[in-house]
Amino acid sequence: MQRLTRDQIAARVARDIPEGAYVNLGIGLPTLVGAHLPPDREIFLHSENGLLGMGPPPAPGDEDEDLINAGKQPVTLLAGGSYFHHADSFAMMRGGHLDICVLGAFQVSVQGDLANWHTGAPDAIPAVGGAMDLAIGAKRVFVMMEHQTRDGASKIVERCTYPLTGLACVSRIYTDLAVLDVTPAGLAVRDIVDGLSFAELEHITGLALTDATQARADDLPLITQRV
């Protein structure tokens, strides 16, 4: 079994973002998605600090200290892109104007509950940012994370034990092992990395899963392909 790298997870997420989508990329792993978007699709990236039409990271030496994303990383602005007030940005997020947001997570439950801002540890630094606004405001929430913690525990759980960001808000989960859809009937596995069987994935996750890897493309809510 060969786990996906972080860039490979980002590329997998990018493949599922359709033409014309308005997309927010959260802080952390999701920021990698911008560098992997298909060049033949027009996709509008939004940043909660007040950017629409955000482009990929600049070439080394071309960074503009005044042009950054919400994670304070240097970005570019595409032709036609715009800057606006922070309050206007949050109005876009809360008003249902974003098709997709991509967020990192500490845990996701089988019901699609999301925990991504605090581990509950006494020495942890809370960092909710705009995650709650995005989780309830975007039409679809994609979570991008490693499948397991450093201790080997699954981050996909029956019920979140960390403080919640949003209830039943996650649409799809992308990990270094698989792609899973959150459905009313439970978690449906769309893709599995080569060398890992469905039974092994189910064992690692510690939950009952549905094998949907052979589903027809027109049965899926978005573009999916075998990893």
PyMOL commands that set and color helices and strands:
alter all, ss='L'
color gray80, all
select helices_A, chain A and resi 6-15+29-36+86-94+131-137+198-205+217-219
alter helices_A, ss='H'
color red, helices_A
select strands_A, chain A and resi 22-25+44-47+51-55+76-83+100-103+107-109+114-115+140-144+156-157+172-174+178-183+186-192+210-211
alter strands_A, ss='S'
color yellow, strands_A
deselect
rebuild
show_as cartoon
